[in-house]
Amino acid sequence: MILLATMALLLTLNLDKFTRGGASFKARSTEAEHELGRIRELQEGYRSAHGTYASSLDSLGFRTMPDAVFRYFIVHADSFTFEARAEALRDFDGDGTLEVWRIDHTGRITCERKD
């Protein structure tokens, strides 16, 4: 009986650790990739109309989901290139590091810093 209780406790602790680090990362990465992809699509439309990439998300009419776990912003934009970033709103694993994703005008999305 004590053995079963101990095993259940260990399983619960490991499951919690997996959920915070594994499955949650997949959900977060899906949000970041999707939203950054949206920003790129909006940027390409803006560039077609104005001859340059937008320097702000407001210019693109971009709005995040109410339950977003990242904040999004344009780092750089000119007539030929742009870079946008997604920065986590909180430290998911408590190590003092925030997760950061980026996209550029080529559409390449990368995770610069995994939390």
Contacts in CASP RR format, 6 or more apart in sequence:
PFRMAT RR
TARGET T0000
AUTHOR 0000-0000-0000
METHOD contacts of the structure
MODEL  1
MILLATMALLLTLNLDKFTRGGASFKARSTEAEHELGRIRELQEGYRSAH
GTYASSLDSLGFRTMPDAVFRYFIVHADSFTFEARAEALRDFDGDGTLEV
WRIDHTGRITCERKD
20 92 0 8 1.000
20 93 0 8 1.000
21 92 0 8 1.000
21 93 0 8 1.000
24 92 0 8 1.000
25 114 0 8 1.000
28 69 0 8 1.000
28 70 0 8 1.000
28 88 0 8 1.000
28 92 0 8 1.000
28 99 0 8 1.000
29 101 0 8 1.000
29 111 0 8 1.000
31 65 0 8 1.000
31 68 0 8 1.000
31 69 0 8 1.000
31 70 0 8 1.000
32 70 0 8 1.000
32 86 0 8 1.000
32 99 0 8 1.000
32 101 0 8 1.000
32 109 0 8 1.000
32 111 0 8 1.000
33 101 0 8 1.000
33 109 0 8 1.000
35 64 0 8 1.000
35 65 0 8 1.000
35 68 0 8 1.000
35 70 0 8 1.000
35 72 0 8 1.000
35 86 0 8 1.000
36 72 0 8 1.000
36 84 0 8 1.000
36 86 0 8 1.000
36 101 0 8 1.000
36 102 0 8 1.000
36 103 0 8 1.000
36 109 0 8 1.000
37 103 0 8 1.000
37 107 0 8 1.000
37 109 0 8 1.000
38 62 0 8 1.000
39 57 0 8 1.000
39 60 0 8 1.000
39 62 0 8 1.000
39 72 0 8 1.000
39 74 0 8 1.000
39 84 0 8 1.000
39 103 0 8 1.000
40 84 0 8 1.000
40 103 0 8 1.000
40 105 0 8 1.000
40 107 0 8 1.000
42 54 0 8 1.000
42 60 0 8 1.000
42 61 0 8 1.000
42 62 0 8 1.000
43 53 0 8 1.000
43 54 0 8 1.000
43 60 0 8 1.000
43 77 0 8 1.000
43 82 0 8 1.000
43 84 0 8 1.000
43 105 0 8 1.000
46 52 0 8 1.000
46 53 0 8 1.000
46 54 0 8 1.000
46 59 0 8 1.000
46 60 0 8 1.000
47 53 0 8 1.000
51 79 0 8 1.000
52 77 0 8 1.000
52 78 0 8 1.000
52 79 0 8 1.000
53 77 0 8 1.000
53 78 0 8 1.000
53 79 0 8 1.000
53 81 0 8 1.000
53 82 0 8 1.000
53 105 0 8 1.000
54 60 0 8 1.000
54 74 0 8 1.000
54 77 0 8 1.000
54 82 0 8 1.000
55 74 0 8 1.000
55 77 0 8 1.000
56 74 0 8 1.000
57 72 0 8 1.000
57 73 0 8 1.000
57 74 0 8 1.000
57 84 0 8 1.000
62 72 0 8 1.000
64 70 0 8 1.000
64 71 0 8 1.000
64 72 0 8 1.000
68 89 0 8 1.000
69 88 0 8 1.000
69 89 0 8 1.000
69 90 0 8 1.000
70 86 0 8 1.000
70 87 0 8 1.000
70 88 0 8 1.000
70 89 0 8 1.000
70 99 0 8 1.000
70 101 0 8 1.000
71 86 0 8 1.000
71 87 0 8 1.000
71 89 0 8 1.000
72 84 0 8 1.000
72 85 0 8 1.000
72 86 0 8 1.000
73 84 0 8 1.000
73 85 0 8 1.000
73 87 0 8 1.000
74 82 0 8 1.000
74 83 0 8 1.000
74 84 0 8 1.000
75 83 0 8 1.000
75 84 0 8 1.000
75 85 0 8 1.000
75 102 0 8 1.000
76 82 0 8 1.000
76 83 0 8 1.000
77 83 0 8 1.000
80 105 0 8 1.000
81 104 0 8 1.000
81 105 0 8 1.000
82 104 0 8 1.000
82 105 0 8 1.000
83 102 0 8 1.000
83 103 0 8 1.000
83 104 0 8 1.000
83 105 0 8 1.000
84 102 0 8 1.000
84 103 0 8 1.000
84 104 0 8 1.000
85 100 0 8 1.000
85 101 0 8 1.000
85 102 0 8 1.000
86 100 0 8 1.000
86 101 0 8 1.000
86 102 0 8 1.000
87 98 0 8 1.000
87 99 0 8 1.000
87 100 0 8 1.000
88 98 0 8 1.000
88 99 0 8 1.000
88 100 0 8 1.000
88 115 0 8 1.000
90 98 0 8 1.000
91 97 0 8 1.000
91 98 0 8 1.000
91 115 0 8 1.000
92 99 0 8 1.000
92 115 0 8 1.000
93 115 0 8 1.000
95 115 0 8 1.000
97 113 0 8 1.000
97 115 0 8 1.000
98 113 0 8 1.000
98 115 0 8 1.000
99 111 0 8 1.000
99 113 0 8 1.000
99 114 0 8 1.000
99 115 0 8 1.000
100 111 0 8 1.000
100 112 0 8 1.000
100 113 0 8 1.000
101 109 0 8 1.000
101 110 0 8 1.000
101 111 0 8 1.000
101 112 0 8 1.000
102 109 0 8 1.000
102 110 0 8 1.000
102 112 0 8 1.000
103 109 0 8 1.000
103 110 0 8 1.000
END
